[in-house]
């Protein structure tokens, strides 16, 4: 189902997540009631007076982008990269719950009161500051804000040579952890020591890649290559190159060898430094989206998460791999944990609704979709997903109403065919079905399989099932637990397809 987002059927998670989060940011300014945690008990009159504002657990922290002062825009990569490095260090620190930079880095305008930002991010602490670089000399001011007390907890000004930047990061980490968890035991992670010239090119590449434009990606590639020319053993730029090549391939770039080059870059990085979580994450992506090696994708994702256990991105990646294999309970636990640390990531909230649907938790699924629509009423596809649930619940009239409100033409047609079929209005559904086959058959074979299976047209459904397999349709990762495929389960071709896909035969029945 979600695999239809791109015509190729593949799902480039980081890009989609960034776009979705950008769309919903304004909603967080206009829906303050959505930031409270209904499962969190009331705690005293102050909290009740603030409508049960929830700042997250006491060990939670978010890193906001450090301000670069009056520096030229082309120098912004220094402050952004320094902030990102601090985020990654905190992410690897045991005993902390760190808000994803996907959410926290949207608050670049720190004119918003810090307590409001903390509320939106469900974070009890915010790390903020300024980063300035002049003629090789650093001036960094770091500040730790306590949202519950509404006051600054700690601050420090550092003046160092650029060559000492990594030692400085370690010092800031130590001070932050001591302020949040005084006397905490356990070794803290350390910054890697690399050539600062290579580091500068790497930071430029990261910032350029965020532009998500052909020119930005091209310049990011050049920056990563420059970093590798200075230090061939610096593997993070190589991982950055692999991510760009996969992004370009998924977007339909016809340049040959993009996938092969990405595979080799990931393999090279892991041979040199097998402790890089991002490399395993990309390996999981390749195995899932191109190889359909579901267990291999899960193994790589779990290896990444073992290296950075608190990373919400990696929790989501493991959850996605578990979803395909029908291991819904653990997938749901990880996905909800990821959402708690990345509250502005709307894509994951939609995916949670789908996971709940496939788990048979239909009311919870409707709620997840409703919350997503409250964030962004024009989010495409979600009304169609709600229509699916209404059909499963035996409410086709309500499903029609949901479909009528769907803004995306494809998803409206898809959900309307299902709803009309549920109403036994087959003639009306048939004309829409033939239109969908004509217009969308080249990229929507999986959705056509769902429709035909639901209508009881088993032979036609298996024909489109095979087409979906041949087209490498991303929806093929959503077979186990799919209610709309249940009419195929008693046919021997169903088990044959599961075997062909390398999916487990146990747990294949619809909940």
C-alpha positions as CSV (number, residue, x, y, z in Angstrom):
1,X,0.0,0.0,0.0
2,X,2.6,2.6,1.1
3,X,4.9,1.2,-1.5
4,X,2.8,3.1,-4.1
5,X,4.2,6.4,-3.0
6,X,6.7,6.3,-5.9
7,X,6.1,4.9,-9.3
8,X,9.0,2.5,-8.9
9,X,7.2,1.0,-5.8
10,X,10.3,1.8,-3.6
11,X,10.0,3.8,-0.5
12,X,12.9,6.2,0.3
13,X,12.2,6.7,3.9
14,X,14.5,9.6,4.8
15,X,13.3,11.8,2.0
16,X,9.6,11.1,2.6
17,X,10.0,11.7,6.3
18,X,11.7,15.0,5.8
19,X,9.0,16.2,3.4
20,X,6.2,15.1,5.7
21,X,7.7,16.7,8.8
22,X,8.1,20.0,6.9
23,X,4.4,19.9,6.0
24,X,3.2,19.4,9.5
25,X,5.4,21.8,11.4
26,X,2.9,24.6,11.3
27,X,0.3,22.3,12.8
28,X,2.3,21.9,15.9
29,X,1.9,25.6,16.5
30,X,-1.8,25.4,16.1
31,X,-2.7,22.2,17.9
32,X,-1.1,22.5,21.3
33,X,-3.6,20.0,22.8
34,X,-2.0,17.3,20.7
35,X,1.3,17.5,22.6
36,X,0.0,16.3,25.9
37,X,0.5,12.6,26.7
38,X,-2.9,11.1,27.7
39,X,-1.2,8.2,29.4
40,X,0.8,10.4,31.7
41,X,-0.8,10.9,35.1
42,X,-1.6,14.4,36.4
43,X,1.1,15.6,38.7
44,X,0.1,18.6,40.9
45,X,-1.8,21.8,40.4
46,X,0.8,23.5,38.1
47,X,0.5,20.7,35.6
48,X,-3.3,20.7,35.7
49,X,-3.2,24.5,35.2
50,X,-1.2,24.0,32.1
51,X,-3.6,21.4,30.7
52,X,-1.3,18.5,31.6
53,X,1.7,19.7,29.6
54,X,4.1,16.8,29.0
55,X,7.8,17.4,28.7
56,X,8.9,13.8,28.5
57,X,10.8,11.8,31.1
58,X,13.4,13.4,33.3
59,X,16.3,12.0,31.2
60,X,15.0,13.3,27.9
61,X,16.9,15.9,25.9
62,X,16.8,17.5,22.5
63,X,19.6,19.3,20.7
64,X,18.6,22.5,18.8
65,X,20.7,23.8,16.0
66,X,23.5,26.0,17.3
67,X,23.3,29.6,16.1
68,X,26.2,30.7,13.9
69,X,25.8,34.4,14.7
70,X,26.7,36.8,12.0
71,X,28.6,34.3,9.9
72,X,28.1,34.2,6.2
73,X,25.4,31.7,5.0
74,X,28.0,29.6,3.3
75,X,29.6,29.0,6.7
76,X,26.3,27.6,8.2
77,X,27.6,24.0,7.8
78,X,30.0,24.5,10.7
79,X,27.3,25.2,13.3
80,X,24.8,22.7,11.8
81,X,27.5,20.0,11.8
82,X,28.7,20.7,15.3
83,X,25.1,20.4,16.5
84,X,24.6,17.2,14.6
85,X,27.8,15.7,16.1
86,X,26.6,16.6,19.6
87,X,23.2,14.9,18.8
88,X,25.0,11.7,17.7
89,X,27.1,11.7,20.8
90,X,24.1,12.0,23.1
91,X,22.3,9.4,21.1
92,X,25.0,6.9,21.9
93,X,25.0,7.8,25.6
94,X,23.3,5.2,27.9
95,X,20.6,6.5,30.2
96,X,19.3,9.3,28.0
97,X,16.2,9.6,25.8
98,X,17.2,11.8,22.9
99,X,14.7,13.5,20.6
100,X,15.4,12.9,16.9
101,X,17.1,15.7,15.0
102,X,14.3,15.2,12.4
103,X,12.0,16.9,14.9
104,X,14.3,19.1,16.9
105,X,16.2,20.7,14.0
106,X,13.0,22.2,12.6
107,X,13.2,24.7,15.5
108,X,15.9,26.7,13.9
109,X,14.2,29.9,14.9
110,X,14.8,30.0,18.6
111,X,12.7,33.1,19.1
112,X,10.0,30.6,20.0
113,X,10.1,30.2,23.8
114,X,12.3,27.3,24.8
115,X,9.6,25.9,27.1
116,X,7.1,25.8,24.2
117,X,9.8,24.0,22.0
118,X,10.4,21.5,24.8
119,X,6.6,20.9,25.1
120,X,6.3,20.3,21.3
121,X,9.3,17.9,21.4
122,X,8.3,16.1,24.6
123,X,11.7,16.8,26.0
124,X,12.6,17.8,29.5
125,X,15.9,19.4,28.5
126,X,17.2,21.4,25.5
127,X,20.8,21.8,24.5
128,X,21.3,25.1,22.7
129,X,24.1,27.4,21.9
130,X,26.3,29.4,19.5
131,X,29.2,28.3,17.3
132,X,31.6,30.8,15.8
133,X,34.8,30.2,13.8
134,X,37.2,32.9,12.9
135,X,40.7,32.3,11.5
136,X,40.8,28.9,13.0
137,X,39.7,29.9,16.4
138,X,36.5,28.6,17.9
139,X,34.1,30.3,20.3
140,X,31.3,28.0,21.5
141,X,28.7,28.8,24.0
142,X,26.6,25.8,25.2
143,X,23.5,26.1,27.3
144,X,21.3,23.4,28.9
145,X,17.6,24.4,29.5
146,X,15.4,22.6,32.1
147,X,11.9,22.8,30.7
148,X,10.2,21.6,33.9
149,X,11.8,24.4,36.0
150,X,11.7,26.8,33.1
151,X,15.2,27.9,33.7
152,X,18.8,27.5,32.4
153,X,20.4,24.6,34.2
154,X,24.0,25.0,32.9
155,X,26.0,27.1,30.5
156,X,29.7,27.4,29.5
157,X,31.7,29.4,27.0
158,X,34.7,27.7,25.3
159,X,37.5,29.2,23.3
160,X,39.7,26.7,21.4
161,X,41.6,26.1,18.3
162,X,39.7,24.3,15.5
163,X,41.9,21.3,15.9
164,X,40.5,20.8,19.4
165,X,36.9,20.7,18.2
166,X,36.4,17.0,18.9
167,X,37.8,17.2,22.4
168,X,35.5,20.1,22.9
169,X,32.5,18.0,21.9
170,X,33.5,15.4,24.5
171,X,33.8,18.0,27.2
172,X,30.3,19.4,26.4
173,X,28.9,15.9,26.5
174,X,30.4,15.2,29.9
175,X,29.0,18.4,31.3
176,X,25.5,17.8,29.9
177,X,25.3,14.3,31.2
178,X,26.5,15.3,34.7
179,X,23.9,18.1,34.8
180,X,21.0,15.7,33.8
181,X,22.2,12.6,35.7
182,X,24.7,13.7,38.4
183,X,27.0,10.9,39.4
184,X,25.9,8.6,36.5
185,X,28.1,5.6,36.0
186,X,29.2,4.3,32.7
187,X,31.7,5.3,30.1
188,X,30.7,8.1,27.7
189,X,31.1,7.8,23.9
190,X,33.9,9.7,22.3
191,X,34.1,11.8,19.2
192,X,36.2,10.4,16.4
193,X,39.4,12.2,15.7
194,X,39.7,13.0,11.9
195,X,41.4,15.7,9.8
196,X,39.4,18.8,10.3
197,X,39.6,19.7,6.6
198,X,38.0,16.4,5.8
199,X,35.4,17.0,8.5
200,X,34.6,20.4,7.0
201,X,33.9,18.9,3.6
202,X,31.8,16.1,5.2
203,X,29.7,18.7,7.0
204,X,29.2,20.7,3.8
205,X,28.0,17.5,2.1
206,X,25.5,16.8,4.8
207,X,24.0,20.3,4.6
208,X,24.0,20.3,0.8
209,X,22.2,17.0,0.7
210,X,19.4,18.4,2.8
211,X,18.5,20.7,-0.1
212,X,17.0,17.7,-1.9
213,X,17.6,19.2,-5.3
214,X,19.7,17.8,-8.2
215,X,22.2,20.6,-7.8
216,X,22.3,20.1,-4.0
217,X,22.9,16.4,-4.4
218,X,25.6,17.0,-7.0
219,X,27.4,19.5,-4.8
220,X,27.0,17.1,-1.8
221,X,28.7,14.3,-3.8
222,X,31.6,16.6,-4.6
223,X,32.0,17.6,-1.0
224,X,32.0,14.0,0.2
225,X,34.6,13.1,-2.5
226,X,36.8,15.9,-1.4
227,X,36.6,14.7,2.2
228,X,37.7,11.2,1.0
229,X,40.6,12.6,-1.0
230,X,41.9,14.2,2.2
231,X,41.3,11.2,4.3
232,X,40.5,7.9,2.5
233,X,40.0,6.1,5.8
234,X,37.2,8.5,6.9
235,X,34.2,6.3,6.2
236,X,31.3,8.7,7.0
237,X,31.6,10.6,3.7
238,X,31.6,7.2,1.9
239,X,28.3,6.3,3.7
240,X,27.0,9.8,2.7
241,X,27.8,9.0,-1.0
242,X,26.0,5.7,-0.7
243,X,22.9,7.4,0.7
244,X,22.9,10.0,-2.2
245,X,23.2,7.3,-4.8
246,X,20.3,5.3,-3.4
247,X,18.2,8.5,-3.2
248,X,18.9,9.2,-6.8
249,X,18.2,5.7,-7.9
250,X,14.9,5.6,-6.0
251,X,13.9,8.9,-7.6
252,X,14.3,7.4,-11.1
253,X,17.8,8.7,-12.0
254,X,18.9,6.6,-15.0
255,X,22.6,6.9,-14.4
256,X,24.0,3.4,-14.5
257,X,25.7,1.7,-11.5
258,X,24.1,3.9,-8.9
259,X,22.9,0.9,-6.9
260,X,26.1,-1.1,-7.5
261,X,28.2,1.8,-6.4
262,X,26.1,2.3,-3.3
263,X,26.5,-1.4,-2.4
264,X,30.2,-1.2,-2.7
265,X,30.5,2.0,-0.7
266,X,28.5,0.4,2.2
267,X,30.6,-2.7,2.0
268,X,33.8,-0.8,2.0
269,X,32.8,1.3,5.0
270,X,31.8,-1.7,7.0
271,X,35.0,-3.5,6.2
272,X,37.0,-0.6,7.4
273,X,34.8,0.4,10.4
274,X,32.2,-2.2,11.3
275,X,30.8,0.0,14.1
276,X,29.0,2.6,11.9
277,X,25.3,2.3,12.5
278,X,24.4,4.4,9.4
279,X,26.2,1.9,7.2
280,X,24.1,-1.0,8.5
281,X,21.0,1.1,8.1
282,X,21.7,1.6,4.4
283,X,22.5,-2.1,4.1
284,X,19.1,-2.9,5.6
285,X,17.5,-0.5,3.1
286,X,19.3,-2.2,0.2
287,X,18.3,-5.7,1.3
288,X,14.7,-4.7,1.9
289,X,14.0,-2.6,-1.2
290,X,16.2,-4.2,-3.8
291,X,17.0,-7.7,-2.7
292,X,13.8,-8.6,-0.9
293,X,16.0,-10.3,1.6
294,X,13.7,-9.7,4.6
295,X,15.6,-11.5,7.2
296,X,18.9,-10.0,6.0
297,X,17.3,-6.6,6.2
298,X,16.2,-7.3,9.8
299,X,19.6,-8.6,10.7
300,X,21.3,-5.4,9.4
301,X,18.8,-3.1,11.1
302,X,19.2,-4.9,14.4
303,X,23.0,-4.7,14.1
304,X,22.6,-0.9,13.6
305,X,20.3,-0.6,16.6
306,X,22.7,-2.6,18.8
307,X,25.4,0.0,18.0
308,X,23.1,2.9,18.8
309,X,20.3,1.5,21.0
310,X,18.5,4.8,21.6
311,X,18.3,5.9,18.0
312,X,14.7,6.5,16.9
313,X,15.7,6.2,13.2
314,X,17.0,2.8,13.8
315,X,14.1,1.7,15.9
316,X,11.9,2.6,13.0
317,X,14.1,0.7,10.5
318,X,13.9,-2.4,12.7
319,X,10.2,-2.0,13.1
320,X,9.7,-1.9,9.3
321,X,11.7,-5.1,8.8
322,X,9.7,-6.8,11.6
323,X,6.4,-5.6,10.0
324,X,7.1,-7.5,6.7
325,X,7.8,-10.7,8.6
326,X,4.5,-10.5,10.5
327,X,6.2,-9.8,13.9
328,X,3.7,-7.1,14.7
329,X,4.0,-6.9,18.5
330,X,7.7,-6.0,18.7
331,X,7.3,-3.9,15.5
332,X,4.7,-1.8,17.3
333,X,6.7,-1.4,20.4
334,X,9.7,-0.1,18.5
335,X,7.6,2.2,16.3
336,X,5.9,3.8,19.2
337,X,9.2,4.3,21.0
338,X,10.5,5.9,17.8
339,X,7.5,8.2,17.7
340,X,8.0,9.3,21.3
341,X,11.5,10.5,20.4
342,X,10.5,11.9,17.0
343,X,7.1,13.5,17.6
344,X,7.0,15.6,14.5
345,X,7.6,12.7,12.1
346,X,4.1,12.2,10.7
347,X,5.1,9.4,8.4
348,X,5.7,7.1,11.3
349,X,2.3,8.0,12.8
350,X,0.7,6.9,9.5
351,X,2.8,3.7,9.5
352,X,1.6,3.0,13.1
353,X,-1.9,3.2,11.8
354,X,-1.2,0.6,9.2
355,X,0.6,-1.7,11.7
356,X,-2.4,-1.5,13.9
357,X,-4.7,-2.4,11.0
358,X,-2.6,-5.4,10.2
359,X,-2.6,-6.4,13.8
360,X,-6.4,-6.3,14.0
361,X,-6.4,-3.2,16.3
362,X,-8.9,-1.3,14.1
363,X,-10.0,1.4,16.5
364,X,-6.4,2.2,17.5
365,X,-5.6,2.4,13.8
366,X,-8.5,4.9,13.1
367,X,-7.2,7.0,16.0
368,X,-3.6,7.0,14.6
369,X,-4.9,8.1,11.3
370,X,-7.2,10.8,12.9
371,X,-4.3,12.3,14.7
372,X,-2.2,12.4,11.5
373,X,-5.1,14.3,9.8
374,X,-5.3,16.7,12.7
375,X,-1.7,17.5,12.1
376,X,-2.2,17.9,8.4
377,X,-5.7,17.6,7.0
378,X,-4.4,17.4,3.4
379,X,-2.1,14.5,3.9
380,X,-2.6,12.2,0.9
381,X,-3.7,8.6,1.3
382,X,-4.8,8.7,4.9
383,X,-8.5,9.1,4.2
384,X,-8.2,6.0,1.9
385,X,-6.5,4.1,4.8
386,X,-9.4,5.1,7.1
387,X,-11.8,3.9,4.4
388,X,-10.1,0.5,4.5
389,X,-10.7,0.2,8.2
390,X,-14.4,1.1,7.8
391,X,-14.8,-1.6,5.2
392,X,-13.2,-4.2,7.5
393,X,-15.6,-3.1,10.2
394,X,-18.5,-3.6,7.9
395,X,-19.3,0.1,7.5
396,X,-19.1,0.7,3.7
397,X,-21.3,3.8,3.8
398,X,-18.8,5.4,6.2
399,X,-16.0,4.2,3.9
400,X,-17.5,6.0,1.0
401,X,-17.6,9.2,3.1
402,X,-13.9,8.8,3.9
403,X,-13.1,8.2,0.3
404,X,-15.0,11.3,-0.8
405,X,-12.7,13.4,1.4
406,X,-9.5,11.8,0.1
407,X,-7.6,14.5,-1.8
408,X,-5.2,12.3,-3.9
409,X,-6.9,11.1,-7.1
410,X,-5.2,7.7,-7.0
411,X,-6.1,6.9,-3.4
412,X,-9.6,8.2,-3.8
413,X,-10.2,5.9,-6.8
414,X,-8.6,3.0,-5.0
415,X,-10.6,3.4,-1.8
416,X,-13.8,4.1,-3.7
417,X,-13.5,0.8,-5.6
418,X,-13.1,-1.1,-2.4
419,X,-16.0,0.7,-0.7
420,X,-18.4,0.3,-3.7
421,X,-17.4,-3.4,-3.9
422,X,-18.3,-3.7,-0.2
423,X,-21.7,-2.2,-1.0
424,X,-22.1,-4.8,-3.7
425,X,-22.3,-2.0,-6.3
426,X,-20.2,-3.9,-8.7
427,X,-21.2,-2.2,-11.9
428,X,-20.2,1.2,-10.5
429,X,-17.0,-0.3,-9.1
430,X,-16.1,-2.1,-12.4
431,X,-15.8,1.1,-14.4
432,X,-13.5,2.7,-11.9
433,X,-11.5,-0.6,-11.7
434,X,-11.0,-0.7,-15.5
435,X,-9.9,3.0,-15.4
436,X,-7.4,2.1,-12.6
437,X,-6.0,-0.8,-14.6
438,X,-5.6,1.4,-17.6
439,X,-4.1,4.4,-15.8
440,X,-2.2,2.8,-13.0
441,X,-1.6,-0.8,-13.8
442,X,2.1,-0.2,-14.6
443,X,2.8,0.9,-11.1
444,X,-0.1,-0.2,-8.9
445,X,-0.2,-4.0,-9.4
446,X,-0.2,-4.6,-5.7
447,X,-3.2,-2.4,-5.0
448,X,-5.1,-4.1,-7.9
449,X,-4.3,-7.4,-6.3
450,X,-5.9,-6.2,-3.1
451,X,-9.0,-5.0,-4.9
452,X,-9.5,-8.1,-7.0
453,X,-8.8,-10.4,-4.0
454,X,-11.4,-8.5,-1.9
455,X,-13.9,-8.8,-4.8
456,X,-13.4,-12.6,-4.9
457,X,-11.8,-12.6,-8.3
458,X,-9.1,-15.0,-7.4
459,X,-7.6,-15.8,-10.7
460,X,-7.3,-12.2,-11.8
461,X,-5.9,-11.4,-8.3
462,X,-3.1,-13.9,-8.7
463,X,-2.3,-12.6,-12.2
464,X,-1.8,-9.1,-10.7
465,X,0.0,-10.6,-7.8
466,X,2.6,-12.0,-10.2
467,X,2.8,-8.7,-12.0
468,X,3.4,-7.0,-8.6
469,X,6.2,-9.5,-8.0
470,X,7.7,-8.9,-11.5
471,X,7.5,-5.1,-11.1
472,X,9.2,-5.2,-7.7
473,X,6.2,-3.4,-6.3
474,X,7.0,-2.1,-2.8
475,X,3.6,-3.2,-1.6
476,X,4.8,-6.8,-1.7
477,X,6.4,-6.2,1.7
478,X,2.9,-5.8,3.1
479,X,1.5,-9.3,2.5
480,X,1.3,-10.9,5.9
481,X,-1.7,-9.7,7.9
482,X,-3.3,-7.9,5.0
483,X,-7.1,-8.3,5.4
484,X,-7.8,-7.6,1.8
485,X,-5.8,-10.6,0.6
486,X,-7.6,-13.1,2.9
487,X,-9.7,-14.6,0.0
488,X,-6.4,-15.9,-1.4
489,X,-5.3,-17.8,1.6
490,X,-7.0,-21.1,0.8
491,X,-5.6,-21.2,-2.7
492,X,-2.3,-23.2,-3.1
493,X,-0.9,-20.3,-5.1
494,X,-0.9,-18.2,-1.9
495,X,1.6,-20.4,-0.2
496,X,3.6,-20.6,-3.4
497,X,3.8,-16.8,-3.4
498,X,4.9,-16.7,0.2
499,X,7.7,-19.1,-0.6
500,X,8.7,-17.2,-3.7
501,X,8.9,-14.0,-1.6
502,X,10.9,-15.7,1.1
503,X,8.2,-14.9,3.7
504,X,7.3,-17.2,6.6
505,X,4.4,-19.5,6.2
506,X,3.5,-19.3,9.9
507,X,1.6,-16.3,11.0
508,X,0.4,-15.6,7.5
509,X,-3.3,-15.7,8.4
510,X,-5.2,-12.5,8.8
511,X,-5.7,-11.5,12.5
